[in-house]
Amino acid sequence: MNIVLTGSIAYDYLMKFPGYFKDHILPNHLDSISLSFLVDEMIRQRGGVGANIAYTLALLGANPRLVATAGQDFGEYRQALEAVGVDTGAVRISADKFTASFFANTDRSNAQIASFYAGAMSDAAHISLLDLDLEDDDFVVISPNDPAAMIKYAKECQQMGIPYLFDPSQQIIRIEGKDLQMGVSGAHALFVNEYEFQLLQKHSGMSDKEILDSSVFTVITLGEKGSKIYADGDVHSVPVVPPQKVADPTGVGDAYRAGFLRGYSEGWDWKLCGEMGALAATYCLEQNGTQNHSFTIDEFIKRFRQNFDDHGALNAIL
């Protein structure tokens, strides 16, 4: 199985302000507000859902194909992804734009002022999966991206008969109900968290049973309560892997998806796939940023066996 990942590529610019925003806001002059904050610290992190999933999949020995849009500033990012084994040949560069970027300034009370620049992500619908020479054993992941692109890719997968995983996530509220129904109904698999599953019902007009019956399998992540996998008429519950420390929850769901997909690409059972996702998620949780965790496959297997029993199956990815 070849995994084709569609989704966002982004930079996260994270700043820290040593004071409190509230001390500099004048409630009686909000109509003429003009503020500038001198920050003590700024870091730039690589992010974006599609790239995050690709990164962890590559750590697990896969060679995922990333299909996305990026800007003129993607060169260094591309090198980092390719260094771990991600195929970036299908990334489309928008030469007149920058890569999608998230700018966040956080003060001492964890209040945050942020801006998101869509940049090259807004060009994602210019990509057509019909041009990628996909094969029958390809498996497409449609993760958060420009909403028009997500719907286009779902329709194209259905047209070609290529199975896809629908992962609408934070774009649920941006996609029209009829398009959500189309994306869910034609999907081979669905990934959402617990809150998104409720949101999906509201915005699609579909019941929980209709959603669960639409795909071969559905995975609902439950945060610290683990995850549930609905497949073959059964529900498989998977616990979390206890972290050595908790650094940053951002990107944990993306890492889970990567671990799950690595197991699924090997044809392993649902519980084992979920357990791989759980461990991959914990590796991400223990580091700041979405692509700063690392491990060798030997290290992953050793830690896996401290928490779960794979009956030797993971030897196949050594």
C-alpha positions, 0 to 999 in steps of 0.5 A: 500500500502506498500512502498519499497524503494531502493536507496543509504545510505550514510554519508556526511562528511562536513568540513570548511576551514577558508581560500581560496583554491586558495591561496595555489594552485601553477598553475606552479606546478599542475603536482606535486600538494600536498595539505593538509588543516587544517579545523576548523569544521567537521560534519557528516550527515546521507544521501543517497536518499533511506534513506532520503525518508524513514526518512521523510516517517516515520515521516509521519506515514508510515513504509517504507521498506528500501532495500539497502546496507550499510557498517560495520559502519551502526550500529548507522545509523540503530538505528536512522532510526528504531527509527523513524519507518523505516524497515531496515530488508532488508538492506544488510551489506557489512562487508568488506566495509564502507557505501558510503561516501561523503567528502566535504571541503568548503572554505570561498568563497564556493569553494569546494573540494570533494570526493565520496566513493561508498563503500557498494553501489557498492554491491547493485546489489547483492540484488534481489527483487525476494528474498523479497516476495513482494506482489501485494500491494507493491509499489517499489521506484527505486531511485539513487543507483548503476546503475546496481542495478537500472536496475536490480530492474526495470527488476525484478519489471516488471517480478513480475508485481509489480508497481514501481516508476522510479527516475533515477536522477543523475544516468541518465548519467551513465545508457545506453539509452536502459536501460533508455528506459526500466526503463521508459517504464515499470514504473508506475510512474516517478519522475525527476526535470526540468533539469533531464527531459531534460537530460532524453530525450537526453540520452534515445532518447525518446520524452517528449510525449513518456516519459509522456505517458509511466507511469500512472503519472509523477512528475516534480519538478521545484525548487522554482516554485513548481512542476507539476504532469502529470496524467489522461491527465491533468497537476496539478500545485502545489506551494511551501510552503514558508519557515520560513528560508532557511538553506540548499537545499540538500535533499529537493527533497527526502523529496518532494518524501516522502510527495507525496508518503505518500499521494499516499499510502492513495489514495488521489488526485494528487494535495493533494499528491503534496501539501504534498510533497511541505510541506515536502520539506519545512521542509527539506529546513529549516534545515541543512542536509537531515535528521535533520528536524522533526515534529509530524503529528499534527504539519504537518497537522496544518501547511498544513492547513495554506497553503492548504485545504485538506477538512479534508482528513489528519485526516486519518493519525492521 
